[in-house]
Structures are given as C-alpha cells and as structure tokens.
Amino acid sequence: MRYRVLGGTGIEVSHHCLGAMMFGSVANDDRDEGVRIIHRALDAGINFVDTADMYSAGDSEEIVGKALQGRRDDVVLATKVHFPLGEGRNRSGNSRRYVVRAVEDSLRRLDTDWIDVYQVHRPDYTTDVEETLSVLTDLVREGKIRAFGCSTFPASEIVEAHHVALNRGLMRFRTEQPPYSMLARGIERTVLPTCQRLGMGVLVWSPLASGFLSGRHRRGASAEAFRATLTPDRFDESLPGNAAKFEAVEKFAELADEMGVTLPALAIAFATTHPAVTSAITGPRTMEQLESLLEGASLVLTDDVLDRIDEIVPPGTDTYDVQAGWKPASLVDVHQRRRPLDRR
C-alpha cells in the first residue's frame, strides 16, 4: 500500500480508500460482515475510509463507527452531507441550519468525536456558497471536523468557492471527490487541473465505472451482478448508448489479459496514476470483492500501458453520462434554460 498527502491538509492517506456505500440495507445488510471487511482493509494498510450519511439511510455510518472502535486514531474518516434522509422541509442541502444538524447526527452514528474530512455531497443552488463555507469553517474551529471538501462540483464552482473563501476570510474546500475511471475521463479537462492549481486533494469515486470494469459485464454475457439489478439500463447491451462502453471494456479486458492482471486491478491503478488524484475509492460489497481489489494495490502502470488506454478512450472523454442520477439546476429547471415567452 502506498500513501500520499491529501492536498494541503498534511493528512497522509492510502492511495486506496475504502468506500462504505455498499454497507447497509441497500446492498449488504450483514453488519458483522461489513465490520470484518473494514477490518481486513485496515489490516491490509488502508487508512482512509469514506462514507456518507445517506448511504443506506445512515446504516453505513453506523457500521463504519462500530468497525473503528479501538482503531479510530489510526484511520482518516470521511463522510458527507447534502442528500435528504427523511421527508420534510429543511432536511437536506448545504444550509447552515441543515449542516449543523447533519454533522451531529453523523458524529452520533459514527460514534466518534470528530470527522477528518467532511464533504458537501453535491452543490446546493438554493444556498449561497458563503453560507456553506461559513458553517464548515465554524465546525473546524469547534473541533468537530478537521477539514472539509466538496464532491462532484464543476470546476467553475470549485473556483467560485475558492475565491469566496479568500474574500470572506473563510476556510476553503481542501478536497474534491469526482467520478473517474477509464470509461469516464471527462474531469481531466477542467476539474483535475483546477484541483491541482488550487492545491486540493482528490479522492475519485467509481474507478470501476459502477461495476462496468469489474470484469462481470462483457459483451454477449448476461449481467446478473448486483450492480445490474440496481441500474439495469446501464448494463443493457441493446441500448445504443451502451455500445461504446461494451466495446471499450472488451479492449481493456484484452489489455489486462496481456499484462497478466485482472481488469479491476488495471482500472484502479489507472485511477491513481493521474498526478492530481490522491486516492481512489473502492466500494466492495463482499470480502471476496475486497480481496480482489487488494491484489492490485501494488500495480504500477508503465507509459506504454497508459498509451494503450489513451487509444481506447482518449483523455478527457466520457463514454457514458456519469452523472445520469444527478443534474445541476441549470439543466433540470426549465426556467433557467428558457427566456420567458414575452421576452424571446
């Protein structure tokens, strides 16, 4: 296991981060197995664990909290806030009112006194970013969190938040958590260069492209794996939009075979090669999946291999809509895309 400093925080983290999204009622509701998987990852040298309050409606945080008892001081713990955990007004978003409540709930579920990296899970276009940065700065000063970051923010909004922090004397986002894989390289255009210029740490999610690079989904084979049951449209070979993914996966699988490594090992090694990336989040659902991912932890890709990957999916290219489950207000709200009829 290799380690890198997370941006300008001075916090040293493993280049593999254990993602806990699959722990809990949505995926693997065996809490004891979740604890065993976390312990195995820590024993293998992973010291970075990432979860979110909305994963299995808080179950994931509770499982992580249980697993870290007696080992908390050795682990860099990250979680997130933004998405609703229940019905009702003012129970989601990035407002001071909600963040103050959400962090206390996360601390309770995680059974800890502090969170190392507290992340805003998505932008909130109803809340001024100054409001969000202000409450997060207060939480650092209160000792409840050590640093904070954003997740899946466009480059323009990362820059805006940076300048607001400087102009208002607030602490700034120290990390960004975007999607990144051999099939989804769009962030290479602006997000990763922006994070490099601002000295931000980057922990990328979905390096296996939501399971597409797990080796289980191949052209002409039925996709019966867990991910395919959750989002079948992503794995339906008959849909035109998936053709490019299947074609690329076949080529990546051939490359992995030539190298004598597994496809997941190749995919995760790729995700940690970019100089802006600090750590890649891997989210195993079972112990078997974790062991498979750990096998590739020491894999280093040569320039020849990276050139082959660039030929299959060129830099800066997404072969699918990596944000299919979330859209910014500028696309969702029709009034932000169309002038009023009397002014057209």
N, C-alpha and C positions, 0 to 999 in steps of 0.2 A: 504494500500500500504506500502510495506517495502522498505528500502533504503540501499544501500551498497556503499562502496568506490570503485571507478574504478581503480583497480590496485594500483600503487604507485603515481597516479596523484593527490590525495587529493580531487578529484571531487566526490561528493556524488550523486548517480543516483538511480532512482527507479528500483526495480528488474523486472519490466515490462518496456520494451522500445517500443515506438510506431514506427513501421516501416511504411514508406510512399511509398513503392513500388507500391501500388495499386492506388495511387492518380495520375490522369492524363489520357492522351489519351489512354494508353494501357488497362486500367481497368475501372476506374470510372472518366469520364471526366467532371463530375459536380463539378466545382471548389468550389462553395459555400458549397456543402455538405462536400467536403474534409476539408474545414475550420471548419465546425461545428463538424466533427468527431475529429479533432485535439483539438478543444476547450473542447469537452466533456472529452477527455483523460486527458488533463491538469487539468480540474476540479476534476477528479477522483484521482488525486495525481501523475500521471505520469509526470515526469520532464525531460524525456530523449526521444529525437526524432531522428530517424535515416533515412537518405535518401541517394540518390546518384545522381550525375549529369546525368547519363544515364537513370534513371527511366523516362519513357515517354519523352525521349529526352529533359530533363530539366523542363518539366511541374511540376513534383513532387516538385522540389526545389522551384519553383515559388509559388505553393500552400502553402507549408510549410512557406515560407517567409511572405506571406500575413497573415497566421494564427497567426504568432508570433509577429505581430506588437503590441506594448504596453505590451508584455509579455516576450520579449526576455531575459531580465536579469534573469528570473526565470527558464529558460529552458537550458538544456545541449543539444547542437545541434551537430549532427554528419552527415557528408556526405563523399562521396568517389570520387576517381579519378582512371581512367585506361582505361575504355572502350571508343571506338570512339563515338562521337556524330554526325559526318558527314564524308563525303568521303575526301580522300586526304592523302598525306604523313604527318607524324609527327603530327597527330591529335589523338593520343591515346598513351597508355603506361605510363611508370613511369620515363621518362627522365626529366631533369631539364627544358628543353625547353617547354615540354607539361604541366608539373605540374604548372609552373608559370602562364601559360595562363589559365589553367583549374581552378585554385583557384580563380582567378579574376572573371571568368565567374560565378562560384558558389556563390561568395560573392554578385555579382550583382543580380542573380536570387533569392537568399535568402534574399536580401535587409537587409544585416547585415554588421557590420564592422569586425566581427570575427567568426571563426568556432571553436567550443570547441574541437572536435575530428575529425581530417582529416585522412581518411583511404585510403590506397592503395588497390584497389578493388581486384586485383589479382597480382601474380608475373609477372614480365616482364623479360623474359630471354634474351632480347637484350640490356638491360640496367644494368650496374654494380650497385649492391645494394648500394654501397658507394655514387654513383651519386644521387640516390633517397633519401637516408638519409641526404645527404648534403643540398639538396634544401629544404627538410622538416624542417631541423634544422634552416635554414635561415628564413623560414616562421614563425616559432615560435618566433625568435628574432625580426622579423618585427612586431609582434603582430597580424598577420593575422589569425593564428591558435594558440590554446592553447596547444594541444598535438596531437600526430599522432599515427596511428596504421596500422595494416595490416589486410587483410581479406582473409580467405581460403588459408593460407600459410601452406605448410607441416612443420612438426616440425623441420626438418633439416634446412630449410631455415629461420625459425624464429631464430634458434640458430646462423646460419651464420650471419644474420643481427645484432644480439646482439653483436657478437664478432667484427664485422666490426666497429660498433659504438664505442665500447670501445677502439679499437686500433687506431681509427682515431680522437678521441675526439669529436664525434658527439652525438647528442641526439638519443635515441633509440625508437623503437616501444614500445608504452605503452599498446596497446590493440591488441587483435586478435578477428576477427569475423568469426567463423567457423559454418558450418551446424551441428545441433544436435537435436535429437529427440529420442523418444522411439523406433523408427524404424531405426534410423541411429546413432549408438553409436561408430562408428569407432574412433572418436577423443579421446575417453577415453584411447586408447592405448598409444599414444605419445604426441598429441597436447596439451591436457589439463594438463598432468603432466609437460610438458615443460613450459607452461604458468605459472603454479604455481611456479616452481623453479625460473623463471625469474621475478616474481612479476608483471605479466601482468594482466590487466583486460580482461575479456572475455564476449563479448556480442554475444550470439548464434542466428543464423537465422534459419528459418523454423522449429520451435518447433512442428508445426502441420504437418511436413513432406509434404510440398507443398499441403496441404489440405487433405492429406490422413487420418489425425487424427481429421478432423473437424466433423466427425460423418455422413457426407453426402455420403461417399463412403463405402458401405457394400457389402459383398458377395451376388450375386444374384440380386442386385439392380442396376438400370441404373445410370450411373454417368453423370448427366446433369449440374452439378455445373460449375461455371465459370472456375475453375482450369482445369477441364476435357476438356473444349473446347480449352484451350491453349496448353496442353500437353496430348493428348488422350492416347498415348502409356503408360503413367504412370498409367492409370486407367483401361486399357483393361484387364478384368479378364481372357480372353482367352490366354493371353501371359504367357508362363511358368514362366518368371522372376517375375511376379507379384503375384504368388501364395503365397509365404511366407508373403508378405505384407498383403494380404487379410486375411490369417489365423491369423496373429498376431493381426490385427485390431479387429477381432471378439473377441479374448480373452481379449484385452484391453477394449473393449466396455462392456463385461460382468463384468470385474472388476470395471469399473466406475459405472455401474448399482448397483452393490453390495454396493458401497460406497455412493450411492445417489448423485453423481456428474455427470457433463457432461464429455464426452470424451475429448473435448478441454481443460477443466479445469485440468483434470488429466495430459494431455500431457504437458501443460505449467508448472504446478507445478513440474513435473519430471525434466524439463529442467533447472529449477532454483535450484535444490537440490544439484547438484554436487558442491563441495567446490571451484572448480576453476571458476565456472560460476558466473559472476556478475549480468547479466541481460539477459532476453530472449526477442527477438524482435518478436512482434506480428504485422502482417500486415493486418488489416481489410480493406475490400473494401466498407462496408456499416456500418451505425450506428448500425444496428441490430447485425452484427458480433462483433463490438466493445463491445456492452453491454454484449454479451455472454462471451467474453473473460474477461471482468472486474469482472464477477460473481465469477470467480475462483481465483481472485488475492490474497485472504487471505488463500487459501487452503495450508495446510502443510501435507505432506505425511509421514506416520509412516514407521518404518523399515519393518513391515510386508507387507505393500503395495509395498515397493521398492523391497522386496524379490520376490514378485509375478511378478513384472515387469521383474526382472532379469531372472526368469524362462521362461518367454515368449520370450524375446530377450536378450540373455546373454550379459554381459558387453563387450564392445569393438567390437560388431557385427553390421554390416550394412546389412539390409535385401534387399537393393537395391543400385544401383550406384547413390549416392547422387550428384556426380559431372558429371552427364551424359551430361550436357550442356557445360562443360569446361574440357579440358585435358591439362596437362603440356606438354611442348615441347618434353620432353623425350619420350612421348608416341605418339605424333602426328607426329613429324618429323622422317620419316623412316631412315634418315641417322644417327640419334642418337641411333637407335636400331640395326643397321646392319653395320658390318665392310665392307669396300669396297671389291668388289668381288675378286680383285687380292691379298687381304690380309687375306682371310678366310681360 
